């Protein structure tokens, strides 16, 4: 009896083990098939490692190796000017670092437009494009748009002064005090001594620095020395082209221009004089000239 009981126990254990083995094989096969199906349905996204900020970076901060790390980005969604190698981002190591030009948040990609070249400071020279020059304009609370100007904004520049004295006339034949648009959509690169475009605090500036072509610099200097300049802030999304604008006191008040008296040419009269004794007789004749 004991032998039969032991035999039955061994057979039962064998069947149980075989059942477990079959169940495990079936489950593994099912999981493998499920993984293959998911893999076939998932889109293949190619990634590239690029350098990003390890922590928030501020304007003017020196960029060192400890401040960045490599993160995988989708290759087809990479912005222009990113850095994928340490040699490109730190060609001379931490001894000659780059400087941050724009504030960056954690995990934001390091881009060429956001940092300077190695060894450069975050000055206004980095904001000047090829062929452009920096020119300072004196402003106050009213002419400087109440202190709401920031580097990177665009402004229209208006000149107010007196014309028409000493024989000078404008295109519209105006005279007296005139306000005229002399530059439209010109870019600000600094407010006072700050070129940080991330500063959102309103401040009353004494000077603003604009980026202008050499001929624009000459026009602005002439305008600033002969009258008063005022700035008008242009909207960030405004892409309209401003036409020539000029207005004087008469146009502002809706007064008609004074009529100019036109002298009529005098009619030429020709005559001959004939003396008869003491009497002189004048006889009109047709003019030959």
BALOBA-1460 file (C-alpha; in Angstrom, 3 decimals):
// residues 289
<rec num="1" residu="x" x="0.000" y="0.000" z="0.000"/>
<rec num="2" residu="x" x="2.781" y="2.335" z="0.841"/>
<rec num="3" residu="x" x="4.454" y="1.589" z="-2.469"/>
<rec num="4" residu="x" x="1.282" y="2.375" z="-4.369"/>
<rec num="5" residu="x" x="0.834" y="5.626" z="-2.416"/>
<rec num="6" residu="x" x="4.407" y="6.686" z="-3.105"/>
<rec num="7" residu="x" x="4.047" y="5.869" z="-6.803"/>
<rec num="8" residu="x" x="0.867" y="7.932" z="-7.051"/>
<rec num="9" residu="x" x="2.599" y="10.851" z="-5.268"/>
<rec num="10" residu="x" x="5.546" y="10.783" z="-7.661"/>
<rec num="11" residu="x" x="3.254" y="10.655" z="-10.695"/>
<rec num="12" residu="x" x="1.204" y="13.552" z="-9.333"/>
<rec num="13" residu="x" x="4.265" y="15.687" z="-8.721"/>
<rec num="14" residu="x" x="5.507" y="14.947" z="-12.207"/>
<rec num="15" residu="x" x="2.213" y="15.916" z="-13.785"/>
<rec num="16" residu="x" x="2.101" y="19.134" z="-11.723"/>
<rec num="17" residu="x" x="5.640" y="20.066" z="-12.784"/>
<rec num="18" residu="x" x="4.855" y="19.348" z="-16.409"/>
<rec num="19" residu="x" x="1.735" y="21.519" z="-16.184"/>
<rec num="20" residu="x" x="3.735" y="24.378" z="-14.676"/>
<rec num="21" residu="x" x="6.386" y="24.062" z="-17.394"/>
<rec num="22" residu="x" x="3.748" y="24.122" z="-20.146"/>
<rec num="23" residu="x" x="2.003" y="27.132" z="-18.618"/>
<rec num="24" residu="x" x="5.292" y="29.020" z="-18.281"/>
<rec num="25" residu="x" x="6.243" y="28.252" z="-21.892"/>
<rec num="26" residu="x" x="2.847" y="29.377" z="-23.118"/>
<rec num="27" residu="x" x="3.011" y="32.630" z="-21.153"/>
<rec num="28" residu="x" x="6.524" y="33.421" z="-22.371"/>
<rec num="29" residu="x" x="5.528" y="32.779" z="-25.960"/>
<rec num="30" residu="x" x="2.472" y="35.002" z="-25.581"/>
<rec num="31" residu="x" x="4.558" y="37.819" z="-24.069"/>
<rec num="32" residu="x" x="7.116" y="37.552" z="-26.871"/>
<rec num="33" residu="x" x="4.406" y="37.737" z="-29.516"/>
<rec num="34" residu="x" x="2.818" y="40.721" z="-27.740"/>
<rec num="35" residu="x" x="6.166" y="42.531" z="-27.594"/>
<rec num="36" residu="x" x="6.774" y="41.894" z="-31.293"/>
<rec num="37" residu="x" x="3.351" y="43.253" z="-32.148"/>
<rec num="38" residu="x" x="3.877" y="46.384" z="-30.046"/>
<rec num="39" residu="x" x="7.283" y="46.906" z="-31.607"/>
<rec num="40" residu="x" x="5.880" y="46.639" z="-35.103"/>
<rec num="41" residu="x" x="3.147" y="49.161" z="-34.315"/>
<rec num="42" residu="x" x="5.409" y="51.719" z="-32.560"/>
<rec num="43" residu="x" x="6.978" y="54.311" z="-34.881"/>
<rec num="44" residu="x" x="10.756" y="54.171" z="-35.212"/>
<rec num="45" residu="x" x="12.065" y="57.508" z="-33.855"/>
<rec num="46" residu="x" x="15.734" y="58.185" z="-34.415"/>
<rec num="47" residu="x" x="17.327" y="60.180" z="-31.602"/>
<rec num="48" residu="x" x="20.513" y="62.227" z="-31.262"/>
<rec num="49" residu="x" x="22.265" y="63.272" z="-28.072"/>
<rec num="50" residu="x" x="22.648" y="67.056" z="-27.652"/>
<rec num="51" residu="x" x="23.793" y="69.234" z="-24.785"/>
<rec num="52" residu="x" x="21.130" y="70.826" z="-22.579"/>
<rec num="53" residu="x" x="21.179" y="72.966" z="-19.455"/>
<rec num="54" residu="x" x="21.484" y="70.883" z="-16.299"/>
<rec num="55" residu="x" x="19.933" y="73.726" z="-14.256"/>
<rec num="56" residu="x" x="18.463" y="77.186" z="-15.044"/>
<rec num="57" residu="x" x="21.047" y="79.523" z="-16.614"/>
<rec num="58" residu="x" x="20.964" y="83.314" z="-16.296"/>
<rec num="59" residu="x" x="22.043" y="86.071" z="-18.671"/>
<rec num="60" residu="x" x="25.762" y="86.824" z="-18.361"/>
<rec num="61" residu="x" x="26.584" y="83.527" z="-16.610"/>
<rec num="62" residu="x" x="29.742" y="81.667" z="-17.615"/>
<rec num="63" residu="x" x="28.874" y="78.324" z="-19.222"/>
<rec num="64" residu="x" x="30.989" y="75.492" z="-17.818"/>
<rec num="65" residu="x" x="31.028" y="71.734" z="-18.354"/>
<rec num="66" residu="x" x="29.293" y="71.158" z="-15.008"/>
<rec num="67" residu="x" x="26.312" y="73.226" z="-16.207"/>
<rec num="68" residu="x" x="25.346" y="70.942" z="-19.129"/>
<rec num="69" residu="x" x="24.515" y="67.320" z="-19.861"/>
<rec num="70" residu="x" x="23.684" y="65.136" z="-22.851"/>
<rec num="71" residu="x" x="20.021" y="64.311" z="-23.525"/>
<rec num="72" residu="x" x="18.468" y="62.384" z="-26.404"/>
<rec num="73" residu="x" x="16.353" y="64.498" z="-28.765"/>
<rec num="74" residu="x" x="14.326" y="63.353" z="-31.810"/>
<rec num="75" residu="x" x="16.622" y="63.840" z="-34.792"/>
<rec num="76" residu="x" x="13.886" y="65.280" z="-37.023"/>
<rec num="77" residu="x" x="12.890" y="67.853" z="-34.367"/>
<rec num="78" residu="x" x="16.301" y="69.285" z="-33.571"/>
<rec num="79" residu="x" x="16.503" y="73.107" z="-33.690"/>
<rec num="80" residu="x" x="19.311" y="74.735" z="-35.630"/>
<rec num="81" residu="x" x="22.575" y="75.501" z="-33.882"/>
<rec num="82" residu="x" x="22.602" y="72.815" z="-31.159"/>
<rec num="83" residu="x" x="25.782" y="71.228" z="-29.823"/>
<rec num="84" residu="x" x="26.225" y="67.459" z="-30.026"/>
<rec num="85" residu="x" x="29.886" y="67.119" z="-28.986"/>
<rec num="86" residu="x" x="31.989" y="68.478" z="-26.150"/>
<rec num="87" residu="x" x="34.612" y="69.657" z="-28.640"/>
<rec num="88" residu="x" x="32.046" y="71.880" z="-30.367"/>
<rec num="89" residu="x" x="30.624" y="73.387" z="-27.170"/>
<rec num="90" residu="x" x="33.892" y="73.652" z="-25.227"/>
<rec num="91" residu="x" x="36.678" y="73.850" z="-27.823"/>
<rec num="92" residu="x" x="39.076" y="75.264" z="-25.208"/>
<rec num="93" residu="x" x="37.575" y="73.685" z="-22.111"/>
<rec num="94" residu="x" x="36.538" y="75.574" z="-18.997"/>
<rec num="95" residu="x" x="39.600" y="77.832" z="-19.288"/>
<rec num="96" residu="x" x="37.952" y="79.840" z="-22.087"/>
<rec num="97" residu="x" x="34.191" y="79.426" z="-21.502"/>
<rec num="98" residu="x" x="31.233" y="80.806" z="-23.374"/>
<rec num="99" residu="x" x="28.795" y="83.323" z="-21.847"/>
<rec num="100" residu="x" x="25.011" y="82.956" z="-21.695"/>
<rec num="101" residu="x" x="23.174" y="85.535" z="-23.843"/>
<rec num="102" residu="x" x="19.616" y="84.379" z="-23.096"/>
<rec num="103" residu="x" x="18.191" y="82.848" z="-19.938"/>
<rec num="104" residu="x" x="17.597" y="79.101" z="-20.264"/>
<rec num="105" residu="x" x="15.487" y="76.689" z="-18.229"/>
<rec num="106" residu="x" x="16.459" y="73.207" z="-17.083"/>
<rec num="107" residu="x" x="16.779" y="70.684" z="-19.967"/>
<rec num="108" residu="x" x="16.610" y="73.488" z="-22.559"/>
<rec num="109" residu="x" x="18.924" y="72.849" z="-25.516"/>
<rec num="110" residu="x" x="22.117" y="74.925" z="-25.710"/>
<rec num="111" residu="x" x="22.030" y="76.797" z="-29.032"/>
<rec num="112" residu="x" x="24.452" y="79.093" z="-30.850"/>
<rec num="113" residu="x" x="22.129" y="82.107" z="-30.575"/>
<rec num="114" residu="x" x="21.938" y="81.690" z="-26.781"/>
<rec num="115" residu="x" x="25.662" y="81.735" z="-26.018"/>
<rec num="116" residu="x" x="28.687" y="83.747" z="-27.112"/>
<rec num="117" residu="x" x="31.824" y="82.495" z="-28.790"/>
<rec num="118" residu="x" x="34.455" y="81.117" z="-26.396"/>
<rec num="119" residu="x" x="36.028" y="83.880" z="-24.320"/>
<rec num="120" residu="x" x="33.510" y="86.601" z="-25.226"/>
<rec num="121" residu="x" x="31.397" y="88.611" z="-22.791"/>
<rec num="122" residu="x" x="27.660" y="89.185" z="-23.088"/>
<rec num="123" residu="x" x="28.074" y="92.717" z="-24.490"/>
<rec num="124" residu="x" x="26.113" y="94.558" z="-27.172"/>
<rec num="125" residu="x" x="28.704" y="93.679" z="-29.824"/>
<rec num="126" residu="x" x="27.239" y="90.174" z="-29.881"/>
<rec num="127" residu="x" x="23.818" y="91.665" z="-30.670"/>
<rec num="128" residu="x" x="25.079" y="93.535" z="-33.744"/>
<rec num="129" residu="x" x="24.573" y="91.822" z="-37.070"/>
<rec num="130" residu="x" x="26.968" y="92.179" z="-39.990"/>
<rec num="131" residu="x" x="27.051" y="95.750" z="-41.331"/>
<rec num="132" residu="x" x="25.163" y="97.214" z="-38.351"/>
<rec num="133" residu="x" x="26.332" y="99.809" z="-35.840"/>
<rec num="134" residu="x" x="25.298" y="100.728" z="-32.285"/>
<rec num="135" residu="x" x="23.905" y="104.237" z="-31.738"/>
<rec num="136" residu="x" x="22.681" y="105.755" z="-28.453"/>
<rec num="137" residu="x" x="19.525" y="107.904" z="-28.294"/>
<rec num="138" residu="x" x="18.749" y="110.112" z="-25.309"/>
<rec num="139" residu="x" x="15.253" y="109.509" z="-23.873"/>
<rec num="140" residu="x" x="13.188" y="110.431" z="-20.833"/>
<rec num="141" residu="x" x="9.894" y="109.309" z="-19.278"/>
<rec num="142" residu="x" x="7.768" y="110.505" z="-22.225"/>
<rec num="143" residu="x" x="10.074" y="109.930" z="-25.183"/>
<rec num="144" residu="x" x="11.101" y="106.493" z="-23.877"/>
<rec num="145" residu="x" x="7.558" y="104.992" z="-23.724"/>
<rec num="146" residu="x" x="7.369" y="105.314" z="-19.909"/>
<rec num="147" residu="x" x="10.202" y="102.866" z="-19.332"/>
<rec num="148" residu="x" x="8.579" y="99.843" z="-20.998"/>
<rec num="149" residu="x" x="11.397" y="99.378" z="-23.512"/>
<rec num="150" residu="x" x="13.531" y="96.225" z="-23.410"/>
<rec num="151" residu="x" x="16.474" y="95.006" z="-25.508"/>
<rec num="152" residu="x" x="15.112" y="93.171" z="-28.534"/>
<rec num="153" residu="x" x="12.073" y="95.462" z="-28.955"/>
<rec num="154" residu="x" x="11.466" y="97.388" z="-32.175"/>
<rec num="155" residu="x" x="10.583" y="101.085" z="-32.195"/>
<rec num="156" residu="x" x="9.634" y="103.843" z="-34.610"/>
<rec num="157" residu="x" x="11.717" y="107.017" z="-34.231"/>
<rec num="158" residu="x" x="9.959" y="110.405" z="-34.617"/>
<rec num="159" residu="x" x="11.696" y="113.776" z="-34.947"/>
<rec num="160" residu="x" x="10.125" y="117.028" z="-33.776"/>
<rec num="161" residu="x" x="11.677" y="120.370" z="-34.656"/>
<rec num="162" residu="x" x="11.316" y="123.627" z="-36.532"/>
<rec num="163" residu="x" x="11.629" y="123.852" z="-40.309"/>
<rec num="164" residu="x" x="10.792" y="126.418" z="-42.934"/>
<rec num="165" residu="x" x="12.970" y="129.102" z="-41.413"/>
<rec num="166" residu="x" x="15.896" y="130.302" z="-43.414"/>
<rec num="167" residu="x" x="14.481" y="129.031" z="-46.693"/>
<rec num="168" residu="x" x="14.215" y="125.345" z="-45.655"/>
<rec num="169" residu="x" x="11.097" y="123.369" z="-46.651"/>
<rec num="170" residu="x" x="9.982" y="119.787" z="-46.182"/>
<rec num="171" residu="x" x="8.501" y="117.536" z="-48.843"/>
<rec num="172" residu="x" x="4.989" y="118.575" z="-47.845"/>
<rec num="173" residu="x" x="5.923" y="122.274" z="-48.031"/>
<rec num="174" residu="x" x="5.330" y="122.544" z="-44.267"/>
<rec num="175" residu="x" x="6.766" y="125.260" z="-42.087"/>
<rec num="176" residu="x" x="7.118" y="125.896" z="-38.360"/>
<rec num="177" residu="x" x="7.100" y="123.010" z="-35.850"/>
<rec num="178" residu="x" x="6.946" y="119.602" z="-37.564"/>
<rec num="179" residu="x" x="6.887" y="115.983" z="-36.356"/>
<rec num="180" residu="x" x="8.154" y="113.409" z="-38.833"/>
<rec num="181" residu="x" x="8.802" y="109.665" z="-38.817"/>
<rec num="182" residu="x" x="12.484" y="109.251" z="-39.689"/>
<rec num="183" residu="x" x="13.110" y="105.540" z="-38.909"/>
<rec num="184" residu="x" x="10.610" y="102.681" z="-38.684"/>
<rec num="185" residu="x" x="10.996" y="99.327" z="-36.929"/>
<rec num="186" residu="x" x="14.515" y="99.923" z="-35.660"/>
<rec num="187" residu="x" x="15.822" y="97.332" z="-33.154"/>
<rec num="188" residu="x" x="16.869" y="98.099" z="-29.580"/>
<rec num="189" residu="x" x="19.952" y="96.225" z="-28.365"/>
<rec num="190" residu="x" x="20.435" y="97.888" z="-24.958"/>
<rec num="191" residu="x" x="18.570" y="100.039" z="-22.452"/>
<rec num="192" residu="x" x="20.967" y="102.203" z="-20.441"/>
<rec num="193" residu="x" x="23.887" y="99.807" z="-19.788"/>
<rec num="194" residu="x" x="21.812" y="96.613" z="-19.877"/>
<rec num="195" residu="x" x="21.600" y="94.311" z="-22.902"/>
<rec num="196" residu="x" x="19.601" y="91.637" z="-21.028"/>
<rec num="197" residu="x" x="16.379" y="90.989" z="-22.961"/>
<rec num="198" residu="x" x="15.043" y="88.772" z="-20.134"/>
<rec num="199" residu="x" x="14.639" y="91.698" z="-17.717"/>
<rec num="200" residu="x" x="10.880" y="92.442" z="-17.631"/>
<rec num="201" residu="x" x="10.949" y="95.221" z="-15.019"/>
<rec num="202" residu="x" x="9.898" y="98.665" z="-16.225"/>
<rec num="203" residu="x" x="12.637" y="101.253" z="-15.726"/>
<rec num="204" residu="x" x="12.987" y="104.870" z="-16.767"/>
<rec num="205" residu="x" x="16.038" y="104.928" z="-19.014"/>
<rec num="206" residu="x" x="18.196" y="107.891" z="-19.922"/>
<rec num="207" residu="x" x="19.544" y="106.329" z="-23.112"/>
<rec num="208" residu="x" x="18.652" y="103.470" z="-25.412"/>
<rec num="209" residu="x" x="21.020" y="101.889" z="-27.908"/>
<rec num="210" residu="x" x="19.743" y="100.865" z="-31.335"/>
<rec num="211" residu="x" x="21.182" y="98.725" z="-34.112"/>
<rec num="212" residu="x" x="21.368" y="100.780" z="-37.317"/>
<rec num="213" residu="x" x="23.138" y="100.966" z="-40.643"/>
<rec num="214" residu="x" x="25.827" y="103.654" z="-41.010"/>
<rec num="215" residu="x" x="23.537" y="105.891" z="-43.077"/>
<rec num="216" residu="x" x="20.826" y="105.535" z="-40.424"/>
<rec num="217" residu="x" x="23.342" y="106.498" z="-37.751"/>
<rec num="218" residu="x" x="24.130" y="109.698" z="-39.658"/>
<rec num="219" residu="x" x="20.425" y="110.535" z="-40.015"/>
<rec num="220" residu="x" x="19.752" y="109.878" z="-36.323"/>
<rec num="221" residu="x" x="22.709" y="112.000" z="-35.231"/>
<rec num="222" residu="x" x="21.586" y="114.900" z="-37.432"/>
<rec num="223" residu="x" x="18.019" y="114.584" z="-36.141"/>
<rec num="224" residu="x" x="19.115" y="114.397" z="-32.495"/>
<rec num="225" residu="x" x="21.279" y="117.514" z="-32.835"/>
<rec num="226" residu="x" x="18.582" y="119.618" z="-34.544"/>
<rec num="227" residu="x" x="15.412" y="118.574" z="-32.712"/>
<rec num="228" residu="x" x="13.850" y="116.165" z="-30.244"/>
<rec num="229" residu="x" x="13.533" y="112.399" z="-30.802"/>
<rec num="230" residu="x" x="10.648" y="110.295" z="-29.488"/>
<rec num="231" residu="x" x="10.178" y="106.532" z="-29.635"/>
<rec num="232" residu="x" x="7.011" y="104.581" z="-30.387"/>
<rec num="233" residu="x" x="6.982" y="100.884" z="-29.422"/>
<rec num="234" residu="x" x="6.130" y="98.437" z="-32.232"/>
<rec num="235" residu="x" x="4.148" y="95.283" z="-31.401"/>
<rec num="236" residu="x" x="6.041" y="91.993" z="-31.289"/>
<rec num="237" residu="x" x="3.777" y="90.447" z="-33.955"/>
<rec num="238" residu="x" x="3.428" y="93.598" z="-36.073"/>
<rec num="239" residu="x" x="4.831" y="93.074" z="-39.583"/>
<rec num="240" residu="x" x="3.199" y="96.061" z="-41.281"/>
<rec num="241" residu="x" x="5.264" y="98.549" z="-43.289"/>
<rec num="242" residu="x" x="4.886" y="102.131" z="-42.067"/>
<rec num="243" residu="x" x="4.533" y="104.772" z="-44.763"/>
<rec num="244" residu="x" x="6.079" y="108.230" z="-44.589"/>
<rec num="245" residu="x" x="4.439" y="110.324" z="-41.850"/>
<rec num="246" residu="x" x="4.782" y="114.088" z="-41.407"/>
<rec num="247" residu="x" x="2.487" y="116.551" z="-39.679"/>
<rec num="248" residu="x" x="2.798" y="120.238" z="-38.776"/>
<rec num="249" residu="x" x="0.713" y="122.580" z="-36.607"/>
<rec num="250" residu="x" x="-1.684" y="123.572" z="-39.394"/>
<rec num="251" residu="x" x="-2.437" y="119.938" z="-40.303"/>
<rec num="252" residu="x" x="-2.847" y="119.064" z="-36.616"/>
<rec num="253" residu="x" x="-5.391" y="121.854" z="-36.043"/>
<rec num="254" residu="x" x="-7.077" y="121.425" z="-39.429"/>
<rec num="255" residu="x" x="-6.218" y="124.914" z="-40.614"/>
<rec num="256" residu="x" x="-6.043" y="125.725" z="-44.333"/>
<rec num="257" residu="x" x="-2.800" y="127.058" z="-45.667"/>
<rec num="258" residu="x" x="-2.645" y="130.821" z="-46.198"/>
<rec num="259" residu="x" x="-3.275" y="131.725" z="-49.840"/>
<rec num="260" residu="x" x="-0.264" y="133.072" z="-51.663"/>
<rec num="261" residu="x" x="-0.871" y="136.258" z="-53.648"/>
<rec num="262" residu="x" x="0.220" y="135.894" z="-57.261"/>
<rec num="263" residu="x" x="1.368" y="139.086" z="-58.961"/>
<rec num="264" residu="x" x="-0.141" y="139.596" z="-62.389"/>
<rec num="265" residu="x" x="2.310" y="140.810" z="-65.008"/>
<rec num="266" residu="x" x="1.700" y="144.430" z="-66.030"/>
<rec num="267" residu="x" x="0.582" y="145.010" z="-69.585"/>
<rec num="268" residu="x" x="3.266" y="146.709" z="-71.619"/>
<rec num="269" residu="x" x="2.218" y="149.980" z="-73.337"/>
<rec num="270" residu="x" x="4.209" y="151.478" z="-76.213"/>
<rec num="271" residu="x" x="3.816" y="155.024" z="-77.458"/>
<rec num="272" residu="x" x="5.517" y="157.859" z="-79.354"/>
<rec num="273" residu="x" x="5.848" y="161.474" z="-78.251"/>
<rec num="274" residu="x" x="5.315" y="164.355" z="-80.678"/>
<rec num="275" residu="x" x="6.127" y="167.933" z="-79.704"/>
<rec num="276" residu="x" x="4.152" y="170.744" z="-81.233"/>
<rec num="277" residu="x" x="5.596" y="173.906" z="-79.909"/>
<rec num="278" residu="x" x="5.156" y="173.801" z="-76.147"/>
<rec num="279" residu="x" x="2.647" y="170.906" z="-76.342"/>
<rec num="280" residu="x" x="3.721" y="167.225" z="-76.151"/>
<rec num="281" residu="x" x="1.353" y="164.745" z="-77.775"/>
<rec num="282" residu="x" x="1.561" y="160.999" z="-76.727"/>
<rec num="283" residu="x" x="0.280" y="158.577" z="-79.356"/>
<rec num="284" residu="x" x="-0.028" y="154.817" z="-78.411"/>
<rec num="285" residu="x" x="1.339" y="152.397" z="-80.992"/>
<rec num="286" residu="x" x="1.647" y="148.541" z="-81.145"/>
<rec num="287" residu="x" x="4.704" y="147.178" z="-79.293"/>
<rec num="288" residu="x" x="7.168" y="145.503" z="-81.573"/>
<rec num="289" residu="x" x="9.168" y="143.652" z="-78.835"/>
